[in-house]
Amino acid sequence: MGSLTQIQRSVIIGSLLGDGYLRIVRGRKNALLEINHSFNARDYVDWKYAILQSIAGRAPKMRHGNGQRIAYRFTTRQLSELTQFHSVFYRDGKKTIPDDMKLDSIILAVWYMDDGSKCREQDVYLNTQQFSEKDQQKCRGMLAEMGIESFLNRDKIYWRLRIKKSSLPTFWKSITPYIIPTMRYKLSYNPVETHPERKRRVELRHMPELIRQPLSS
């Protein structure tokens, strides 16, 4: 994807599997990426911004949404590389899963930080309800290529992916090195108490070398 680094590509793909959104402004040629999370997840947004800063616009800002929700968000510049992502991730304006997409550990970690959850110690989910059942089966195939088995679990009238208990050690081993400190509550072990009063900053010094120094294209 052109000038994007490997780490940027992985963060973008992980975000698109989760809460990230690509759009093309009317009258413009290329797409931009919007990163939008709860204000409580501002460290996570700042972490994404640090990685995507070379293609981003202004720094993240707080924004009041519908009702009581307060969001923290930023957008990237409009880029031809993002338009390519848009062409494979969207069909008729709806987000889909590309046929030939493959995961890596960073993509999976970002996907889980965006849309993962756990209920009790062994019940771990990827909340894929936004995708069709066919696309969720593609997700199962992508996970299986990483040695992670999953199945569709009914969530009211929708379906989501649940990681098989036998695959949890592989799943945790893959993503744990890339989970930022304030997202470690999503891990099924070693939960970290967060401290809202501390200075809000990106804790990149806690991250592996791969995160601190993005790879070349």
Backbone as a ProteinNet text record, in pm:
[ID]
protein_1_A
[PRIMARY]
MGSLTQIQRSVIIGSLLGDGYLRIVRGRKNALLEINHSFNARDYVDWKYAILQSIAGRAPKMRHGNGQRIAYRFTTRQLSELTQFHSVFYRDGKKTIPDDMKLDSIILAVWYMDDGSKCREQDVYLNTQQFSEKDQQKCRGMLAEMGIESFLNRDKIYWRLRIKKSSLPTFWKSITPYIIPTMRYKLSYNPVETHPERKRRVELRHMPELIRQPLSS
[TERTIARY]
83.5	0	87.7	169.3	242.8	338.9	325	420	391.3	286.4	255.9	360.4	395.9	486.9	410.2	483.8	419.9	335.6	388.1	312.2	187.8	195.8	78	-28.3	12.7	-83.7	-154.3	-77.7	-137.8	-236.2	-200.3	-291	-416.9	-402.3	-519.1	-610.8	-554.6	-637.7	-705.4	-630.6	-691	-804	-786.1	-890.9	-1013.7	-991.5	-1104.7	-1182.1	-1113.9	-1184.3	-1265.9	-1222.6	-1291.2	-1375.3	-1337.3	-1420.2	-1377.9	-1267.9	-1221.2	-1315.6	-1313.5	-1408.3	-1339.5	-1347.9	-1297.3	-1412.5	-1388.3	-1492.1	-1428.2	-1502	-1461.4	-1556.7	-1503.9	-1585.2	-1638.9	-1764.4	-1827.1	-1746.1	-1719.3	-1643.2	-1492.8	-1448.7	-1306.5	-1275.4	-1149.6	-1108.8	-1070.1	-1000	-941.1	-1008.2	-986	-1048.1	-962.3	-1027.6	-959.8	-1005.9	-924.2	-955.3	-994.7	-1105.3	-1148.6	-1130	-1058.1	-1040.7	-1122.1	-1217	-1313.6	-1343.8	-1302.1	-1327.4	-1383.1	-1423.9	-1467.7	-1354.2	-1389.3	-1287.9	-1208	-1269.7	-1198.3	-1084.2	-1090.4	-986.1	-888.4	-870.1	-787	-640.9	-589.4	-452.1	-439.2	-541	-540.7	-545.5	-628.9	-636	-502.2	-441.5	-311.1	-204.7	-213.5	-119.8	-135.9	-259.4	-282.7	-233.5	-259.4	-216.9	-64.4	6.6	152.7	204.5	138.7	180.3	139.9	23.6	-29.3	-2.6	76.5	93.7	143.8	226.9	281.9	175.1	60.6	-47.7	-171	-160.5	-276.2	-286	-402	-423	-391.4	-486.6	-466.2	-463.7	-407	-401.8	-543	-559.9	-692.8	-760.3	-891.7	-972.3	-1091.6	-1135	-1257.9	-1378.1	-1480.6	-1600.5	-1723.5	-1824.5	-1950.1	-2033.5	-2075.3	-2156.9	-2302.5	-2375.8	-2517.3	-2534.7	-2631.5	-2657.9	-2544.1	-2503.8	-2400.8	-2260	-2248.4	-2118.3	-2023.1	-1901.2	-1794.3	-1688.3	-1659.8	-1564.8	-1430.5	-1330.6	-1195.9	-1151.1	-1117.1	-1104.5	-1000.2	-960.4	-882.2	-907.8	-871.4	-881	-745.1	-724.9	-602.7	-626.3	-521	-536	-601.4	-647.8	-704.4	-589.4	-580.3	-465.6	-509.8	-434	-464.9	-450.3	-355	-337.8	-462.8	-526.4	-649.2	-765.9	-763.6	-866.5	-857.9	-736.2	-720.6	-780.7	-757.6	-821.4	-973.7	-1023.5	-1168.1	-1226	-1153.3	-1204.5	-1217.6	-1137.5	-1145.1	-1224.9	-1242.4	-1314.8	-1461.1	-1501.3	-1639.2	-1707.7	-1832.4	-1918.1	-2052.7	-2091.7	-2217.8	-2227.9	-2115.4	-2113.8	-2107.1	-2100.8	-2099.6	-1965.3	-1914.3	-1785.3	-1794.7	-1698.6	-1695.3	-1553.7	-1538.2	-1408.3	-1353.4	-1234.4	-1175.7	-1151	-1158.1	-1144.2	-1005.4	-902.3	-766.1	-686.9	-756.4	-686.9	-623	-507.3	-438.3	-408.1	-407.5	-380.5	-233.2	-188.8	-63.7	-93.2	5.7	-20.1	-63.5	-11.3	-49.3	-192.3	-226.5	-365.4	-460.2	-428.1	-515.3	-523.8	-411.1	-411.1	-496.4	-484.1	-564.6	-712.5	-741.9	-879.6	-937.6	-858.9	-908.7	-922.8	-826.8	-840.3	-961.4	-991.1	-1109.2	-1238.2	-1247.9	-1377.1	-1375.6	-1273	-1268.7	-1328.1	-1369.4	-1423.2	-1410.4	-1418.8	-1418.2	-1528	-1585.4	-1687	-1647.3	-1609.9	-1548.8	-1411.8	-1341.3	-1199.9	-1177.2	-1265.8	-1238.9	-1327.7	-1415.8	-1506.7	-1454.5	-1392.2	-1327.2	-1391.6	-1431.1	-1507.3	-1441	-1464.6	-1443.5	-1582.6	-1620.5	-1758	-1775.6	-1802.2	-1808.6	-1951.8	-2042.1	-2183	-2209.5	-2120.4	-2141.9	-2125.1	-2059.6	-2032.2	-2136.5	-2154.1	-2246	-2191.2	-2278	-2232.6	-2124.7	-2139.8	-2038.6	-1903.9	-1903.9	-1779.3	-1720.8	-1806.1	-1756.6	-1690.7	-1741.1	-1674.9	-1536.1	-1522.4	-1390.6	-1297.5	-1351.3	-1271.6	-1226.4	-1313.2	-1275.3	-1159.4	-1165.5	-1057.8	-926.5	-931.3	-809.9	-747.3	-831.4	-781.5	-721.5	-787.7	-738.2	-598.9	-570.9	-438.3	-330.5	-371.1	-278.2	-277.8	-350.5	-358.4	-458.8	-554.2	-655.5	-792.8	-852.7	-984	-1093.1	-1202.4	-1313.2	-1444	-1553.6	-1685.1	-1780.3	-1892.9	-1992.4	-2077.8	-2092.9	-2169.9	-2284.3	-2406.9	-2521.5	-2522	-2540.2	-2554.3	-2687	-2790.4	-2927.2	-2964.8	-2987.8	-3027.6	-2908.2	-2788.8	-2669.9	-2574.1	-2465	-2359.6	-2229	-2141.8	-2008.1	-1912.4	-1782.4	-1683.4	-1641.7	-1634.6	-1584.1	-1461.6	-1355.1	-1232	-1245.9	-1211.2	-1218	-1119.1	-1159.8	-1074.8	-939.5	-939.7	-814.3	-716.7	-768.2	-684	-646	-698.2	-668.8	-520.2	-442.4	-298.4	-231.4	-267.1	-210.3	-257	-383.3	-440.1	-369.9	-359.1	-295.1	-147.7	-79.9	62.2	82.5	-9	3.3	-17.5	-118.3	-155.6	-94.4	-61.8	-22.7	93.2	198	308.2	267.5	151.4	111.4	-8.6	-53.1	-164	-108.5	-157.6	-102.9	-147.7	-75.7	-104.1	-248.3	-311.1	-447.2	-553	-513.3	-606.1	-584.8	-496.1	-466.5	-578.8	-676.2	-792.5	-868.6	-845.5	-912.9	-846.9	-730.7	-666.1	-732	-730.2	-795.6	-705.1	-588	-495.7	-417.2	-357.6	-274.3	-343.6	-468.2	-534.5	-457.5	-457.2	-384	-482.2	-466.9	-550.4	-504.7	-598.1	-561.6	-573.5	-502.5	-497.5	-536	-663.6	-709.3	-633.3	-577	-514.2	-374.5	-317.2	-181.8	-181	-65.9	-52.8	-91.8	-174.8	-221.9	-115.9	-56.7	45	48.8	113.1	126.1	242.5	216.5	318.8	398.1	456.8	529.2	652.9	706.3	825.5	795.8	668.6	630.9	613	617.8	585.6	710.2	693.7	807.5	873.3	994.2	1069.7	992.1	913.4	837	739.9	682.2	586.7	658.7	768.8	837.3	905.1	950.6	1020.2	955.1	855.8	783.2	877.8	841.2	920.5	907	1007.4	999.9	904.1	856.6	764.9	837.5
-119.6	0	125.6	143	266.7	300.6	423.2	475.6	433.4	360.7	317.2	217.6	227.4	130.2	3.3	-101.4	-228.3	-213.3	-143.5	-126.3	-42.2	59.4	139.2	55.4	-28.1	-115.4	-206.6	-263.3	-355.3	-284.1	-165.1	-89.5	-48.5	-9.7	27.8	-92	-207.5	-326.6	-369.9	-372.7	-409	-315.6	-186.5	-88.9	-110.3	-145.3	-169.2	-294.2	-393	-509.6	-472.1	-365.7	-319.5	-195.9	-85.4	34.1	138.9	117.4	215.6	227.3	344.9	372.4	451.5	401.9	473.8	542.9	665.5	734.5	824.9	846.1	938	1055.4	1172.6	1293.4	1325	1362.2	1392.1	1497.4	1468.2	1559.7	1539.6	1449.2	1420.5	1283.7	1263.5	1140.9	1029.5	1063.9	962.4	952	839.4	809.6	859.2	881.9	909.7	807.2	788.1	695.1	774.5	736	798	699	743.2	665.1	733.3	662.3	722.4	622.6	656.3	570.2	653.7	586.3	655.3	738.7	849.3	933.9	856.8	756.7	674.5	595.4	577.5	503.6	598.2	717.7	817.5	775.3	697.6	648.5	561.4	482.5	393.6	476.2	579.3	666.8	738	783.6	850	754	628.2	526	507.6	497.4	485.5	610	726.3	850.3	856.1	810.3	812.3	728.8	616.8	528.9	586.9	649.4	699.8	848.6	908.7	1053.7	1105	1027.8	1074.4	1087.1	1023.8	1035.5	1103	1146.9	1201.3	1351.8	1401.3	1544.9	1596.8	1666.6	1722.9	1613.6	1648.9	1555.9	1521.5	1409.7	1370.1	1478.8	1484.6	1583.9	1515.3	1573.8	1529	1580.4	1497.8	1537.2	1479.5	1560.8	1514.9	1447.7	1325.2	1251.8	1255.2	1154.4	1145.6	1108.8	1168.9	1135.8	1177.4	1084.7	1112.9	1079.1	1020	971.9	1086.3	1074.5	1167	1086.6	1125.4	1052.2	1123.4	1048.4	1101.9	1049.6	1138.1	1095.3	1175.3	1117.7	1191.5	1128.6	1201.9	1149.2	1163.3	1083.1	1093.2	1188.2	1211.8	1282.4	1188.9	1245.8	1167.1	1116.1	983.3	922.7	815.1	800.8	697.1	558	541.6	411.7	373.3	471.3	443.5	416.5	478	449.6	303.9	250.8	109.1	20.7	56.5	-18	-8.8	109.9	129.5	38.5	23	-56.3	-203.9	-251.6	-394.5	-420.7	-320	-339.5	-298.3	-227.1	-177.4	-222.3	-264.6	-300.2	-231.6	-147.6	-74	4	61.4	145.2	70	-63.3	-142.9	-212.3	-214.5	-275.9	-427.8	-486.2	-630	-682.4	-812.9	-876.3	-917.8	-869.1	-909.7	-1060.3	-1116.4	-1261	-1312.2	-1236	-1287.9	-1223.5	-1168.4	-1099.3	-1197.9	-1161.2	-1243	-1158.3	-1223.2	-1155.9	-1165	-1071.6	-1088.9	-1054.4	-1066.1	-1048.7	-907.1	-807.4	-669.6	-642.3	-689.9	-676.6	-737.9	-858.2	-927.8	-853.4	-800.9	-727.1	-600.9	-526.5	-405.5	-442.6	-546.2	-594.2	-626	-694	-730.5	-606.5	-514	-392.7	-311.2	-311.2	-241.2	-310.7	-439	-507.7	-640	-665.7	-790.5	-774	-885.5	-883.7	-1022.3	-1026.8	-1155.9	-1156.6	-1271.9	-1291.7	-1416.8	-1399.5	-1506.8	-1537.8	-1626.3	-1644.9	-1704.4	-1793.1	-1867.7	-1827.9	-1730.8	-1691.6	-1563.6	-1578.8	-1466.9	-1448.5	-1324.9	-1297.1	-1189.2	-1197.3	-1086.8	-1045	-924.6	-880.6	-838.6	-937.6	-922.5	-906.5	-863.7	-856.2	-766.3	-671.6	-580.6	-649.7	-766.7	-836.9	-945.4	-978.1	-1084.7	-1219.5	-1319.1	-1452.7	-1504.5	-1475.2	-1517.3	-1453.4	-1324.2	-1256	-1308.5	-1344.2	-1399.2	-1535.6	-1609.7	-1736.4	-1709.5	-1601.5	-1562.9	-1530.9	-1462.1	-1430.2	-1556.8	-1654	-1782.7	-1845.3	-1836.3	-1891.9	-1818.9	-1686.1	-1608.7	-1645.4	-1661.1	-1700.4	-1840.7	-1930.3	-2068	-2073.1	-1981.7	-1978.2	-1940.1	-1877.4	-1844.4	-1951.3	-2060.6	-2167.5	-2140.8	-2050.8	-2013.2	-2056.8	-2152.8	-2202.6	-2122.2	-2098.9	-2021	-2077.7	-2029	-2069	-1951.6	-1956.7	-1851.3	-1873.2	-1767.4	-1770.9	-1671.2	-1715.7	-1626.8	-1521.8	-1396.7	-1284.9	-1217.9	-1259	-1215.5	-1256.6	-1159.8	-1197.3	-1199	-1167.5	-1159.7	-1273.9	-1278.7	-1375.7	-1302.6	-1363.1	-1309.8	-1427.5	-1398	-1504.1	-1529.2	-1654.9	-1694.6	-1782.9	-1752.2	-1828.7	-1959.9	-2070	-2198.3	-2200.8	-2261.2	-2265.6	-2329	-2428.5	-2496.1	-2404	-2297	-2204.2	-2079.6	-2065.2	-1944.3	-1924.5	-2029	-2004.6	-1945.6	-1994.3	-1940.4	-1797.8	-1772.7	-1639	-1537.8	-1569.8	-1476.8	-1456	-1562.3	-1550.3	-1457.9	-1462.7	-1381	-1232.5	-1199.4	-1058.7	-987.9	-1060.1	-995.6	-896.9	-924.9	-827.7	-692.9	-686	-563.5	-495	-545.1	-482	-369.2	-246.8	-134.1	-142.9	-78.4	-94.9	-70	36.3	67.1	-20.8	-111.8	-208.3	-348.7	-362.9	-496.2	-553.8	-471	-525.6	-623.2	-618.9	-711.2	-848.5	-860.5	-990.7	-1073.2	-1204.5	-1289.5	-1320.1	-1260.4	-1277.4	-1148	-1129.2	-1012.8	-881	-861.3	-734.1	-620.6	-505.5	-390.3	-283.9	-235.8	-126.8	2.2	76.2	201.7	316.1	423.4	537.9	663.4	705.4	818.5	947.8	957	1082	1099.6	990.7	1003.6	1087.9	1137.3	1217.1	1133.5	1189.3	1115.3	1122.3	1009.9	1006.8	868	852.8	724.3	650.1	531.5	456.4	369	431.4	354.4	287	339.4	277.4	138.4	106.9	-26.5	-124.2	-74.4	-157.5	-221.3	-331	-395.8	-304	-338.4	-260	-242.6	-342	-334.6	-218.2	-189.7	-80.7	53.6	59.9	187.5	232.7	136.7	172.1	99.8	164.9	100.4	51.5	-61.3	-118.9	-38.2	-47.9	16.7	-57.9	8.1	-57.4	-164.9
0	0	0	-101.6	-120.8	-8.6	44.4	141.1	284.1	309	444.8	493.3	620.8	679.2	715.2	743.7	780.4	906.1	1007	1130.9	1107.1	1021.7	990.2	920.7	825.4	757.2	856.7	949.7	1046.3	1137.7	1183.9	1270.8	1195.3	1069.3	989.4	969.3	932	908.6	1038.2	1149.2	1276.9	1314	1285.9	1315.3	1226.7	1099.9	1011.1	1049.7	1104.5	1156.7	1280.5	1347.9	1467.6	1442.3	1510.7	1509.1	1407	1336.8	1240	1120.9	1059.5	951.4	840.9	719.5	602.7	531.8	486.8	409.7	305.3	199.6	93.8	96.1	125.3	131.3	-7.8	-13.5	-142.6	-218	-342.8	-425.7	-417.8	-331.5	-318.6	-377.9	-411.5	-480.3	-385	-277.1	-190.2	-54.1	10.4	138.9	254.8	367.3	493.2	596	697.4	805.8	928.7	990.8	1115.9	1230	1333.6	1456.2	1563.6	1621.1	1712.7	1824.6	1945	2060.7	2175.4	2279	2399.9	2457.3	2522.9	2584.9	2689.5	2751.2	2849.1	2783.9	2653.1	2580.9	2512.6	2568.6	2500.7	2490.7	2585.6	2571.1	2446.8	2422	2305.3	2176.4	2174.7	2057.9	2037.1	2146	2135.2	2082.2	2121.2	2071.8	1921.9	1874.9	1730.6	1658.2	1716.4	1652.6	1640.5	1744	1738.4	1622.6	1595	1485.9	1350	1344.1	1217.6	1196.8	1283.6	1280.3	1145.3	1077.4	949.3	841.3	859	760.8	820.3	945.6	1015.9	998.4	1033.7	1037.5	1176.2	1235.3	1367.6	1473.9	1589.7	1702.4	1749.1	1820.1	1867.5	1949.9	1936.5	2007.3	2074.4	2185.4	2250.3	2171.5	2163.4	2088.6	2156.7	2178.4	2236.3	2128.2	2155.1	2060.5	2098.3	2052.7	2086.3	2233.3	2297.6	2436.5	2527.7	2615.9	2714.9	2667.1	2549.3	2505.5	2472.1	2524	2489.3	2416	2294.4	2210.3	2208	2164.4	2145.8	2010.7	1916.6	1778.6	1701.9	1589.5	1491.2	1355.1	1251.9	1115.3	1048	946.7	866.4	749	675.5	549.5	446.9	338.8	229.6	143.2	132.6	65.8	-32.3	-141.1	-239.5	-178	-83.9	-18.8	59.6	123.3	198.4	103.3	-13	-113	-157.2	-166.4	-199.4	-91.3	34.2	142.8	131.9	101	88.9	-19.1	-128.3	-240.4	-206	-111.3	-77.4	50	135.4	261.7	254.9	150	144.8	17.2	33.9	-78.5	-57.9	-154.4	-145.3	-15	26.2	145.7	276.9	272.3	393.7	409.6	532.5	558.7	545.4	474.2	452	480.3	471	489.7	353.8	316.6	187.3	183.3	63.5	48.3	82.9	49.9	61.6	175.2	273.5	380.4	478.1	530.4	630	752.7	866.1	992	1028	1111.8	1184.4	1330.3	1416.8	1559.8	1594.9	1524.3	1554.1	1507.7	1388.5	1342.2	1444.5	1489.7	1583.4	1716.2	1764.2	1890.6	1880.9	1769.9	1752.1	1740.1	1665.5	1652.9	1789.9	1872.9	2006.1	2095.1	2088.9	2170.5	2127.1	1997.2	1946.5	1987.5	1956.4	1961.6	2036.2	2113.4	2188.6	2327.4	2384.9	2520.7	2581.6	2712	2780.6	2885.4	2905.4	3006.2	3082.3	3206.4	3284.4	3226	3289.4	3256	3118	3072.8	2950.2	2832.9	2849.5	2742.5	2677.7	2562	2493.9	2356.9	2326.8	2206.1	2121.8	1992.4	1900.9	1854.6	1885.4	1861.7	1715.6	1635.3	1489.6	1438.7	1527.7	1490.4	1370.8	1343.6	1230.2	1095.5	1095.4	971.2	945.2	817.8	779.7	827.8	829.5	870.5	775	646.9	549.8	581.8	613.6	647.2	777.6	871.2	996.5	974.1	878.6	844.7	785	707.3	657.5	774.8	874.4	993.9	1064	1071.9	1132.7	1056.2	923.5	842.2	864.1	876.6	900.9	1035.4	1136.3	1267.5	1263.4	1190.5	1181.9	1119.9	1026.6	966	1067.7	1177.3	1285.6	1393.7	1370.4	1469.6	1579.2	1552.5	1651.6	1601.2	1669.9	1631.1	1701.5	1630.2	1684.6	1632	1685.9	1635.6	1651.8	1580.9	1590.8	1714.1	1790.4	1914.2	1902.9	1933.3	1919.6	2030.1	1989	2080.9	2050.7	2122.5	2096	1953.1	1862.4	1726.1	1631.4	1683.5	1600	1633.3	1559.1	1584	1606.8	1683.9	1706.2	1718.5	1710.3	1718.4	1862.3	1897.2	2028.2	2007.2	2078.5	2065.9	2144.2	2080.2	2148.7	2265.2	2375	2494.4	2463.9	2377.6	2345.1	2270.6	2208.6	2133.1	2211.8	2334.6	2410.7	2438.3	2472.3	2492.5	2368.8	2250.3	2126.1	2103.3	2129.4	2112.8	2202.4	2332.3	2426.3	2392.4	2355.8	2322.3	2203.2	2108	1987.7	2017.1	2096.7	2110.9	2231.2	2337.5	2462.6	2448.4	2370.1	2361.1	2304	2237.4	2168.8	2234	2348.1	2419	2505	2484.4	2558.7	2704.9	2797.7	2940.8	2980.5	2929.1	2972.5	2907.1	2819.1	2761.2	2818.3	2912.2	2963.5	3049.3	3083.9	3153.8	3065.3	2934.1	2842.4	2838.3	2897.1	2903	3013	2996.2	3096.4	3213.3	3214	3324.9	3341	3454.8	3482.9	3449.8	3502.5	3477.3	3544.4	3480.1	3532.1	3577	3698.7	3746.3	3679.5	3624.2	3559.9	3659.5	3634.5	3724	3647.3	3654.5	3574.4	3605.1	3726.9	3763.8	3705.2	3648.1	3597.2	3470.6	3433.3	3311.7	3191.1	3102.9	2987.4	2878.1	2847.4	2743.3	2683.1	2569.7	2504.4	2567.3	2619.2	2691	2593.6	2492.7	2392.2	2449.5	2558.6	2615.5	2669.4	2691.5	2737.2	2621.7	2498.4	2385	2325.2	2251.8	2186.6	2085.2	2045.6	1948.9	1819.4	1780.7	1656.6	1659.3	1776.5	1787	1792.3	1863.8	1881.2	1753.5	1672.6	1550.4	1432.5	1369.9	1259	1149.6	1090.5	984.5	856.2	774	643.8	553.8	453.1	358.5	281
[MASK]
+++++++++++++++++++++++++++++++++++++++++++++++++++++++++++++++++++++++++++++++++++++++++++++++++++++++++++++++++++++++++++++++++++++++++++++++++++++++++++++++++++++++++++++++++++++++++++++++++++++++++++++++++++++++++

